[in-house]
């Protein structure tokens, strides 16, 4: 194995972090996985500390992450964001319930958002948000999915709770999930408002 490793092409790339810290990234060309390069640890960074790795990582994140963030925010319609904020503030001002839904990762976002409204937006002695995530009660969700339909897991919950002028917030990547659509229909039927983040 050692002889085989010697025959493989080794490429070394010098790297430099802040404060003049230097290291070498060694990459071994391997035929075991086609043309894929297996990158070893920073050869000298172990001796000079993980500071090197952190510097390089942060530099990459800053360079590419910053560009992605700026490109993303340029595409956001500020008027729509302002409208969404006003819908939330209106619900808060008038003591309306805010129901939040989503599937998969968006279900977790719904839970987190309800937590933010309920906990982090609370001020002692002031009116509070009445925020409820409909993604959290597993027994209710599985009962509805099993006995009625997965398409109804949110709309059926809304039928028990929602009132006129309440607010439904949906987090959805596609906008096509049937249980999201059914929930919005239910909200509309009860005279509630709906807001979607796609």
HUDA-V769438 format. One record per residue. N is the residue number from 1. RES is the residue in three letters. PHI is phi in radians with two decimals (999 if undefined). OMEGA is omega in degrees with one decimal (NA if undefined). Layout:
BEGIN
n,res,phi,omega
N,RES,PHI,OMEGA
N,RES,PHI,OMEGA
END
This chain:
BEGIN
n,res,phi,omega
1,UNK,999,179.8
2,UNK,-1.10,179.5
3,UNK,-1.14,178.7
4,UNK,-1.11,179.9
5,UNK,-1.12,-179.9
6,UNK,-1.13,-177.6
7,UNK,-1.33,-179.3
8,UNK,-1.33,-177.3
9,UNK,-1.29,178.2
10,UNK,-1.91,178.0
11,UNK,-1.94,179.2
12,UNK,-2.09,-178.0
13,UNK,-2.10,178.2
14,UNK,-1.25,179.1
15,UNK,-2.23,-179.8
16,UNK,-2.39,178.9
17,UNK,-1.78,179.2
18,UNK,-1.27,178.5
19,UNK,1.04,175.0
20,UNK,1.30,179.5
21,UNK,-1.24,-177.7
22,UNK,-2.11,177.3
23,UNK,-2.74,179.7
24,UNK,-2.18,175.7
25,UNK,-1.69,-179.6
26,UNK,-1.77,178.1
27,UNK,-2.12,-179.7
28,UNK,-1.83,176.4
29,UNK,-1.36,-177.6
30,UNK,-2.13,178.6
31,UNK,-1.58,-178.0
32,UNK,-1.12,-179.8
33,UNK,-2.15,179.4
34,UNK,1.17,-177.5
35,UNK,-1.70,-178.2
36,UNK,-1.16,177.0
37,UNK,-1.70,176.6
38,UNK,-1.71,-176.9
39,UNK,-1.49,178.6
40,UNK,-1.43,177.7
41,UNK,-1.19,173.7
42,UNK,-1.08,-171.2
43,UNK,-0.94,-175.9
44,UNK,-1.80,-174.4
45,UNK,-1.20,177.7
46,UNK,-1.11,179.4
47,UNK,-1.39,-174.7
48,UNK,-1.83,174.0
49,UNK,1.61,-177.5
50,UNK,-1.35,178.3
51,UNK,-0.97,-179.8
52,UNK,-1.06,-177.8
53,UNK,-1.08,-179.0
54,UNK,-1.15,179.1
55,UNK,-1.06,-179.5
56,UNK,-1.09,-179.1
57,UNK,-1.07,-178.9
58,UNK,-1.13,179.7
59,UNK,-1.12,179.0
60,UNK,-1.14,-179.8
61,UNK,-1.05,-178.4
62,UNK,-1.14,-176.1
63,UNK,-1.13,-176.0
64,UNK,-1.47,-178.8
65,UNK,-1.11,-179.2
66,UNK,-1.08,179.4
67,UNK,-1.10,180.0
68,UNK,-1.09,-179.7
69,UNK,-1.11,-179.0
70,UNK,-1.13,178.3
71,UNK,-1.10,-179.9
72,UNK,-1.15,-176.1
73,UNK,-1.18,177.2
74,UNK,-1.13,-177.1
75,UNK,-1.52,-177.9
76,UNK,-1.33,176.2
77,UNK,-1.47,-175.8
78,UNK,-1.11,179.7
79,UNK,-1.16,178.2
80,UNK,-1.21,176.6
81,UNK,-1.09,179.5
82,UNK,-1.10,178.7
83,UNK,-1.14,178.8
84,UNK,-1.09,178.8
85,UNK,-1.09,-179.7
86,UNK,-1.15,176.9
87,UNK,-1.14,177.4
88,UNK,-1.17,-179.8
89,UNK,-1.13,178.3
90,UNK,-1.14,177.8
91,UNK,-1.09,178.8
92,UNK,-1.12,-177.4
93,UNK,-1.06,-174.8
94,UNK,-1.72,176.7
95,UNK,1.18,-179.9
96,UNK,-1.43,176.2
97,UNK,-1.38,176.9
98,UNK,-2.08,179.2
99,UNK,-1.76,-174.4
100,UNK,-2.24,-175.6
101,UNK,-2.39,177.3
102,UNK,3.05,178.5
103,UNK,-2.02,175.8
104,UNK,1.07,177.7
105,UNK,-1.07,178.6
106,UNK,-1.21,175.0
107,UNK,-1.15,176.8
108,UNK,-1.15,176.5
109,UNK,-1.09,178.5
110,UNK,-1.07,178.0
111,UNK,-1.08,-178.3
112,UNK,-1.11,-177.7
113,UNK,-1.17,176.9
114,UNK,-1.08,177.5
115,UNK,-1.10,179.7
116,UNK,-1.08,-179.4
117,UNK,-1.18,-175.8
118,UNK,-1.31,-174.5
119,UNK,-1.74,-170.2
120,UNK,-1.36,176.8
121,UNK,-1.70,-178.9
122,UNK,-1.51,177.5
123,UNK,-2.18,-176.9
124,UNK,-0.97,178.6
125,UNK,1.45,-179.2
126,UNK,-1.93,176.9
127,UNK,-1.10,-176.4
128,UNK,-2.00,173.1
129,UNK,-1.22,174.6
130,UNK,-1.86,-172.8
131,UNK,-1.76,-178.4
132,UNK,-2.36,174.1
133,UNK,-1.60,-179.8
134,UNK,-1.52,180.0
135,UNK,-1.73,-168.1
136,UNK,-1.68,-176.0
137,UNK,-1.56,-174.5
138,UNK,-1.11,-179.4
139,UNK,-1.13,177.9
140,UNK,-1.18,-179.4
141,UNK,-1.06,-178.0
142,UNK,-1.23,177.1
143,UNK,-1.13,179.2
144,UNK,-1.15,-179.7
145,UNK,-1.12,-177.1
146,UNK,-1.33,-172.3
147,UNK,-1.60,-178.6
148,UNK,-2.06,179.0
149,UNK,-3.02,176.7
150,UNK,-1.11,178.2
151,UNK,-1.14,-174.2
152,UNK,-1.87,-172.4
153,UNK,-1.10,178.6
154,UNK,-1.74,-177.2
155,UNK,-1.11,178.8
156,UNK,-1.18,176.2
157,UNK,-1.15,179.9
158,UNK,-1.11,-179.3
159,UNK,-1.05,179.8
160,UNK,-1.44,-166.9
161,UNK,-2.18,-167.1
162,UNK,-1.33,177.8
163,UNK,-2.18,178.4
164,UNK,-1.02,178.5
165,UNK,1.26,169.6
166,UNK,-1.18,-178.1
167,UNK,-2.13,174.1
168,UNK,-1.87,177.0
169,UNK,-2.02,180.0
170,UNK,-2.04,171.4
171,UNK,-1.79,-177.1
172,UNK,-2.63,-179.7
173,UNK,-1.31,-174.9
174,UNK,-1.72,-174.2
175,UNK,1.40,-175.2
176,UNK,-1.92,-178.1
177,UNK,-1.13,-174.5
178,UNK,-1.11,179.9
179,UNK,-1.21,174.7
180,UNK,-1.24,179.9
181,UNK,-1.06,179.7
182,UNK,-1.11,179.5
183,UNK,-1.16,178.6
184,UNK,-1.13,176.9
185,UNK,-1.05,179.9
186,UNK,-1.10,178.5
187,UNK,-1.07,179.6
188,UNK,-1.09,-179.7
189,UNK,-1.12,-179.8
190,UNK,-1.67,177.6
191,UNK,1.31,178.4
192,UNK,-1.59,177.5
193,UNK,-1.70,179.6
194,UNK,-2.32,-178.6
195,UNK,-2.47,-179.1
196,UNK,-2.14,171.7
197,UNK,-1.88,-177.6
198,UNK,-1.88,NA
END
